[in-house]
Amino acid sequence: MGAIITGLSGNEIYCLEKQDLSPGDIAIGNSVISLGLIGSVVSGFKTLIGGEVEPITRIIHEGRDRAYNRIVKDATKRGCVGITGVTSELIFHGSNVEFLSIGSCVYRDEKMGEQLEFSSSGDGQSLYCLIDCGFKPKQFVFGNVAYSIGLGGGVLGSLKSLARGEIKEFSDIFNQTRHLALSRIKSEARKAGANAVLGINTSIFPLGGVQEMLMIGTAAYHQDLPNVYRQSPLSSDLTLEETWNLINQGYMPVQLVLGASVYSLGLVGNITSAFKSFSRGEISELTSLIYEAREQALKYIEKDARSSGADRVVGVKTYVYNLGGGMIEFLAIGTAVRKMDNIGTTSTQLLPQAIIRDRETFINTAQDSPSVSLNSPTNNSSAFGIVGGLLSSIFVVTYLLIKLSFR
């Protein structure tokens, strides 16, 4: 037997060996399709007000699923019992896109297994925490939705943007599409025989004229959870290290909660704030708009949390997206948790090796990645970039209005 080629770090290997797991080779699965296929479907299925583009969702889902099935086949041939750190990536090759899944095989007691027992999106450290929390890993799962603002986005947005405030139609569309990805990953977990999907990571990718929202996580089973979670698995976007800390204190994550609000400054507000921006000081219209949009997104989260019977919502993060046409989406996402009896961790203290982050030892700044998301979120501290974009648009509108008034 030759040398093992693994993607696991020293910290991951240390943690896995505490769970009687040893490192194996890297496993790979992929599938390549033409972007032209996606573009042709998009042009035929654009809707007036936007929302999910179901044919694109299906094409992307099938591509990701093929890549995952092939990594499972590769790992099974290697005789491992599990795969950890499974990814679901998009890599652009000119006019084609590759769906790629990579992970590292693991063995139990360095012995070959007869069949694959589990796959996990979490790395070796996360897998250690998952098992120590009393969960049995089942399967890497994902849920996705491809959506567009729609052909009517520009027209409807322009009409609605004459008035300042939330554009409820768009807020409803974005909340619906965001929740579709969540419901689908939970459905995949239920099919895998799990009652939880943990360590969810959410990404948004631009692809062929639409955006895809992707959630990946690990479906797992906990024998002490109430039976209700067999039909509707609990969900969480907390890291597994955070999850360990909460369960150690008797709190169980029960529901990933999210809320989206789409706001417009409005034509009157644009002009007013444009004139104010010529002088130094606070632009009150923008201040109040951003505050209201963020508060509205948090209200949507609170509504989700109430329906899950949560005691707390933790790990809340807010993101800002510039949708164009003077519209901004605020997305808030977090995890609702609840106090439960008869839960806890096997270990009383979390291993230091489970929380040490590996240091990057190869950094390439020679070229930009061709797959950088053009719709990547900015956190609250980066909101000035979006405000700057709004102000640029305001200046142009103001200039045209002044020019027209002197004709």
C-alpha positions as CSV (number, residue, x, y, z in Angstrom):
1,M,0.0,0.0,0.0
2,G,1.4,3.4,-1.0
3,A,1.6,6.6,0.9
4,I,-1.8,8.2,1.9
5,I,-2.6,11.5,0.1
6,T,-5.0,13.3,2.4
7,G,-6.4,16.8,2.7
8,L,-6.7,16.5,6.4
9,S,-4.5,18.7,8.6
10,G,-2.5,17.6,11.7
11,N,-5.2,19.1,13.9
12,E,-8.0,17.2,12.1
13,I,-6.1,13.9,12.2
14,Y,-5.6,14.3,16.0
15,C,-9.3,15.0,16.5
16,L,-10.4,12.1,14.3
17,E,-8.2,9.6,16.0
18,K,-9.9,10.5,19.3
19,Q,-13.1,9.1,17.6
20,D,-11.2,6.0,16.3
21,L,-11.0,7.3,12.8
22,S,-7.8,7.5,10.7
23,P,-7.0,9.5,7.5
24,G,-7.4,8.2,4.0
25,D,-6.9,9.5,0.5
26,I,-8.5,12.4,-1.2
27,A,-11.7,11.5,-3.1
28,I,-13.0,13.5,-6.1
29,G,-16.2,13.7,-8.2
30,N,-17.0,16.1,-10.9
31,S,-19.4,16.9,-13.8
32,V,-19.0,19.6,-16.6
33,I,-21.8,21.3,-18.5
34,S,-22.0,24.2,-20.9
35,L,-23.0,27.6,-19.7
36,G,-24.8,28.0,-23.0
37,L,-27.3,25.4,-21.8
38,I,-28.1,27.5,-18.8
39,G,-28.3,30.7,-20.8
40,S,-30.8,29.3,-23.3
41,V,-33.0,28.1,-20.5
42,V,-32.8,31.4,-18.7
43,S,-33.9,33.4,-21.8
44,G,-37.0,31.1,-22.1
45,F,-38.1,31.2,-18.5
46,K,-37.7,34.7,-17.2
47,T,-40.8,35.9,-15.4
48,L,-42.2,39.3,-15.0
49,I,-41.8,39.7,-11.2
50,G,-39.0,37.2,-10.7
51,G,-38.6,34.4,-8.2
52,E,-37.3,30.9,-8.7
53,V,-36.3,29.8,-12.2
54,E,-37.1,26.1,-11.7
55,P,-35.4,24.6,-14.8
56,I,-32.1,26.3,-13.8
57,T,-32.5,25.0,-10.2
58,R,-33.0,21.5,-11.6
59,I,-30.0,21.7,-14.0
60,I,-27.6,23.0,-11.2
61,H,-29.0,20.5,-8.7
62,E,-28.4,17.6,-11.1
63,G,-24.9,18.8,-11.8
64,R,-24.0,19.0,-8.1
65,D,-25.7,15.7,-7.4
66,R,-23.7,13.9,-10.1
67,A,-20.5,15.3,-8.7
68,Y,-21.4,14.1,-5.2
69,N,-22.5,10.6,-6.4
70,R,-19.1,10.3,-8.1
71,I,-17.1,11.2,-5.0
72,V,-19.2,8.6,-3.1
73,K,-18.3,6.0,-5.8
74,D,-14.6,7.0,-5.6
75,A,-14.6,6.7,-1.8
76,T,-16.4,3.4,-1.8
77,K,-13.8,1.9,-4.2
78,R,-11.1,3.0,-1.7
79,G,-12.8,1.0,1.1
80,C,-13.2,3.9,3.5
81,V,-16.0,4.2,6.0
82,G,-16.6,7.9,5.5
83,I,-15.7,11.1,3.7
84,T,-15.1,14.4,5.6
85,G,-14.9,18.0,4.3
86,V,-17.0,17.3,1.3
87,T,-17.4,20.4,-1.0
88,S,-19.8,21.4,-3.8
89,E,-17.9,23.9,-5.9
90,L,-18.5,25.7,-9.2
91,I,-15.4,26.2,-11.4
92,F,-15.7,28.1,-14.6
93,H,-13.7,26.9,-17.6
94,G,-14.4,29.4,-20.4
95,S,-17.9,28.7,-21.6
96,N,-18.3,25.6,-19.4
97,V,-18.9,25.2,-15.7
98,E,-17.5,22.3,-13.7
99,F,-19.4,20.9,-10.6
100,L,-16.7,19.6,-8.3
101,S,-16.9,17.7,-5.0
102,I,-13.7,17.0,-3.1
103,G,-13.3,15.4,0.3
104,S,-10.9,13.2,2.4
105,C,-11.6,9.6,3.1
106,V,-11.4,8.2,6.7
107,Y,-11.1,4.7,8.0
108,R,-12.0,3.1,11.3
109,D,-9.1,1.7,13.1
110,E,-7.1,1.9,9.8
111,K,-9.2,-1.0,8.4
112,M,-10.9,-1.2,5.0
113,G,-14.7,-0.9,5.2
114,E,-17.2,-2.9,3.1
115,Q,-19.5,0.1,2.5
116,L,-19.5,3.9,3.0
117,E,-21.2,4.7,6.3
118,F,-21.3,8.5,6.2
119,S,-20.2,11.7,4.4
120,S,-19.9,15.1,6.0
121,S,-19.5,18.7,4.9
122,G,-17.6,19.5,8.0
123,D,-13.8,19.1,8.3
124,G,-12.2,16.7,10.7
125,Q,-12.5,19.0,13.7
126,S,-16.2,19.6,13.0
127,L,-16.8,15.9,12.7
128,Y,-15.1,15.3,16.1
129,C,-17.5,17.9,17.6
130,L,-20.5,16.4,15.9
131,I,-19.8,12.9,17.3
132,D,-18.9,14.2,20.7
133,C,-22.3,16.0,20.9
134,G,-24.1,12.6,20.5
135,F,-24.9,12.8,16.8
136,K,-24.2,10.1,14.3
137,P,-23.2,11.6,10.9
138,K,-25.3,10.3,8.0
139,Q,-24.7,12.2,4.8
140,F,-23.5,15.4,3.1
141,V,-26.7,17.2,2.0
142,F,-27.5,20.4,0.1
143,G,-30.4,22.5,-0.9
144,N,-30.4,25.1,-3.7
145,V,-32.6,27.6,-5.5
146,A,-31.9,29.6,-8.7
147,Y,-33.8,32.8,-8.9
148,S,-33.9,36.1,-10.8
149,I,-35.3,39.6,-10.1
150,G,-37.3,39.2,-13.3
151,L,-38.0,41.2,-16.4
152,G,-40.3,43.4,-14.5
153,G,-37.7,44.1,-11.8
154,G,-36.5,47.3,-13.6
155,V,-40.0,48.6,-14.3
156,L,-41.6,47.6,-11.0
157,G,-38.6,48.7,-9.1
158,S,-38.7,52.1,-10.8
159,L,-42.3,52.6,-10.1
160,K,-42.0,51.5,-6.5
161,S,-38.8,53.5,-5.9
162,L,-40.8,56.7,-6.4
163,A,-41.9,56.0,-2.8
164,R,-39.4,55.5,0.0
165,G,-39.5,52.3,2.1
166,E,-39.9,48.6,1.8
167,I,-40.9,47.1,-1.6
168,K,-43.0,44.3,-0.1
169,E,-43.4,42.4,-3.4
170,F,-39.6,41.9,-3.6
171,S,-39.3,41.2,0.1
172,D,-41.9,38.4,-0.3
173,I,-40.1,37.0,-3.3
174,F,-36.7,37.0,-1.7
175,N,-38.0,35.5,1.6
176,Q,-39.7,32.7,-0.3
177,T,-36.7,31.8,-2.5
178,R,-34.3,31.9,0.5
179,H,-36.6,29.6,2.5
180,L,-36.8,27.2,-0.5
181,A,-33.1,26.3,-0.2
182,L,-33.6,25.7,3.5
183,S,-36.7,23.5,3.1
184,R,-34.8,21.4,0.4
185,I,-31.7,20.7,2.5
186,K,-34.0,19.6,5.3
187,S,-35.9,17.4,2.9
188,E,-32.6,15.8,1.8
189,A,-31.7,15.2,5.5
190,R,-35.0,13.5,6.2
191,K,-34.5,11.2,3.2
192,A,-31.1,10.2,4.6
193,G,-32.8,9.1,7.8
194,A,-31.5,12.1,9.8
195,N,-33.3,14.2,12.3
196,A,-30.9,17.2,12.1
197,V,-28.8,19.0,9.5
198,L,-25.9,20.9,11.1
199,G,-23.0,23.2,10.2
200,I,-25.0,24.7,7.3
201,N,-23.0,27.1,5.1
202,T,-24.9,29.4,2.8
203,S,-23.5,30.9,-0.5
204,I,-24.8,32.9,-3.3
205,F,-23.4,32.5,-6.8
206,P,-24.1,34.4,-10.1
207,L,-24.6,32.0,-12.9
208,G,-25.9,32.5,-16.5
209,G,-28.0,35.6,-15.7
210,V,-29.5,34.2,-12.5
211,Q,-28.3,33.8,-8.9
212,E,-28.1,30.5,-7.1
213,M,-28.5,30.3,-3.3
214,L,-26.8,27.1,-2.0
215,M,-26.9,25.6,1.5
216,I,-24.7,22.7,2.3
217,G,-24.5,20.8,5.6
218,T,-24.2,17.4,7.4
219,A,-27.3,15.3,8.0
220,A,-27.0,13.6,11.3
221,Y,-29.1,11.5,13.8
222,H,-29.4,12.1,17.6
223,Q,-31.3,9.4,19.5
224,D,-32.5,11.7,22.2
225,L,-34.2,14.3,20.0
226,P,-38.1,14.4,20.1
227,N,-39.8,12.4,17.3
228,V,-41.1,15.6,15.7
229,Y,-37.6,16.2,14.2
230,R,-37.8,12.9,12.3
231,Q,-40.4,14.6,10.0
232,S,-38.9,18.1,10.1
233,P,-35.2,17.9,11.0
234,L,-33.7,20.6,13.1
235,S,-31.3,22.9,11.2
236,S,-28.4,25.2,12.2
237,D,-25.7,27.4,10.6
238,L,-23.6,27.5,13.8
239,T,-20.2,25.9,13.5
240,L,-19.9,22.5,15.1
241,E,-17.5,24.0,17.6
242,E,-20.2,26.5,18.6
243,T,-22.8,23.7,18.6
244,W,-20.6,21.7,21.1
245,N,-20.5,24.7,23.5
246,L,-24.2,25.2,23.4
247,I,-25.1,21.5,23.8
248,N,-22.6,21.3,26.7
249,Q,-24.8,23.9,28.4
250,G,-28.0,22.1,27.6
251,Y,-29.1,24.2,24.6
252,M,-30.0,22.5,21.3
253,P,-30.1,24.3,17.9
254,V,-33.6,23.8,16.5
255,Q,-34.0,26.1,13.5
256,L,-31.9,28.1,11.0
257,V,-33.9,31.4,10.8
258,L,-33.5,34.0,8.1
259,G,-35.3,37.1,6.9
260,A,-34.8,39.3,3.8
261,S,-36.1,42.9,3.3
262,V,-35.9,44.9,0.1
263,Y,-35.9,48.7,0.4
264,S,-35.8,51.7,-1.9
265,L,-34.7,55.2,-0.9
266,G,-37.3,56.6,-3.3
267,L,-37.0,59.4,-5.9
268,V,-37.7,62.2,-3.4
269,G,-35.3,60.8,-0.9
270,N,-32.6,60.4,-3.6
271,I,-32.8,64.0,-4.6
272,T,-33.0,65.3,-1.0
273,S,-30.0,63.3,0.1
274,A,-28.1,64.2,-3.0
275,F,-28.3,67.9,-2.1
276,K,-27.4,67.2,1.5
277,S,-24.3,65.2,0.4
278,F,-22.8,68.4,-1.0
279,S,-22.3,69.6,2.6
280,R,-20.6,67.7,5.4
281,G,-22.7,65.9,7.9
282,E,-25.1,63.0,8.3
283,I,-27.4,62.0,5.5
284,S,-30.5,61.3,7.6
285,E,-32.5,59.7,4.7
286,L,-29.9,57.0,4.1
287,T,-29.4,56.5,7.9
288,S,-33.0,55.9,8.6
289,L,-33.5,53.7,5.4
290,I,-30.6,51.4,6.3
291,Y,-31.8,51.2,10.0
292,E,-35.4,50.4,9.0
293,A,-34.3,47.8,6.4
294,R,-32.1,46.0,9.0
295,E,-34.9,46.1,11.6
296,Q,-37.4,44.7,9.2
297,A,-35.1,41.8,8.3
298,L,-34.6,41.1,12.1
299,K,-38.4,41.1,12.5
300,Y,-38.7,38.3,9.9
301,I,-36.1,36.3,11.9
302,E,-38.1,36.8,15.1
303,K,-41.2,35.5,13.3
304,D,-39.3,32.3,12.3
305,A,-37.9,31.9,15.8
306,R,-41.4,32.1,17.4
307,S,-42.7,29.3,15.2
308,S,-39.9,27.0,16.3
309,G,-40.5,27.7,20.1
310,A,-37.0,29.0,20.6
311,D,-35.5,30.4,23.8
312,R,-32.9,32.4,22.0
313,V,-31.6,33.3,18.5
314,V,-27.8,33.2,18.4
315,G,-25.1,33.9,15.9
316,V,-27.1,36.5,13.9
317,K,-25.3,37.9,10.9
318,T,-26.6,40.6,8.5
319,Y,-25.6,41.1,4.9
320,V,-26.3,43.8,2.3
321,Y,-26.8,43.3,-1.4
322,N,-27.1,46.1,-3.9
323,L,-29.9,45.0,-6.3
324,G,-29.6,48.0,-8.6
325,G,-32.3,50.5,-9.5
326,G,-31.8,52.2,-6.1
327,M,-32.9,49.0,-4.3
328,I,-31.1,47.2,-1.4
329,E,-31.6,43.8,0.1
330,F,-30.8,43.2,3.8
331,L,-30.5,39.6,4.7
332,A,-30.3,38.4,8.3
333,I,-29.5,34.9,9.2
334,G,-29.0,33.1,12.6
335,T,-29.9,29.9,14.6
336,A,-32.8,29.5,17.0
337,V,-31.9,27.4,20.1
338,R,-33.9,25.8,22.9
339,K,-33.2,24.4,26.3
340,M,-33.6,20.6,26.3
341,D,-33.4,17.9,28.9
342,N,-31.2,14.8,28.5
343,I,-28.7,16.3,26.1
344,G,-25.0,17.0,26.6
345,T,-21.5,16.3,25.3
346,T,-19.5,13.1,25.9
347,S,-16.4,15.1,26.9
348,T,-16.5,17.8,29.6
349,Q,-13.9,20.0,27.8
350,L,-13.5,20.6,24.1
351,L,-10.1,19.6,22.7
352,P,-7.8,22.6,22.0
353,Q,-7.0,20.9,18.6
354,A,-10.7,21.1,17.7
355,I,-10.7,24.9,17.7
356,I,-7.2,25.7,16.4
357,R,-7.6,27.1,12.9
358,D,-5.0,26.0,10.4
359,R,-2.7,28.7,8.9
360,E,-2.7,29.3,5.2
361,T,0.8,28.5,3.9
362,F,0.2,29.1,0.2
363,I,-1.1,32.5,-0.9
364,N,-1.5,33.3,-4.6
365,T,-2.1,37.0,-5.5
366,A,-0.8,36.8,-9.0
367,Q,-4.2,36.4,-10.5
368,D,-7.8,36.9,-9.5
369,S,-10.1,33.9,-9.2
370,P,-12.5,33.7,-12.2
371,S,-15.2,32.3,-9.9
372,V,-15.4,35.2,-7.5
373,S,-19.0,35.9,-6.7
374,L,-20.2,39.2,-8.1
375,N,-23.0,39.1,-5.6
376,S,-20.9,38.4,-2.6
377,P,-22.3,39.8,0.6
378,T,-20.8,42.6,2.6
379,N,-21.2,42.8,6.3
380,N,-22.3,45.9,8.2
381,S,-18.9,47.4,8.3
382,S,-18.8,47.4,4.5
383,A,-22.1,49.1,4.0
384,F,-20.4,52.3,3.0
385,G,-19.5,50.7,-0.4
386,I,-23.2,50.3,-1.2
387,V,-24.0,53.7,0.1
388,G,-21.3,55.1,-2.2
389,G,-22.9,53.3,-5.1
390,L,-26.2,54.9,-4.3
391,L,-24.7,58.3,-4.0
392,S,-23.1,57.9,-7.4
393,S,-26.5,57.1,-8.9
394,I,-28.0,60.1,-7.0
395,F,-25.5,62.5,-8.5
396,V,-26.3,61.4,-12.0
397,V,-30.0,61.8,-11.5
398,T,-29.6,65.2,-9.9
399,Y,-27.3,66.4,-12.7
400,L,-29.8,65.4,-15.3
401,L,-32.7,67.1,-13.5
402,I,-30.8,70.3,-13.1
403,K,-29.7,70.2,-16.8
404,L,-33.3,69.6,-17.9
405,S,-34.6,72.5,-15.8
406,F,-32.4,75.0,-17.6
407,R,-33.5,74.1,-21.1
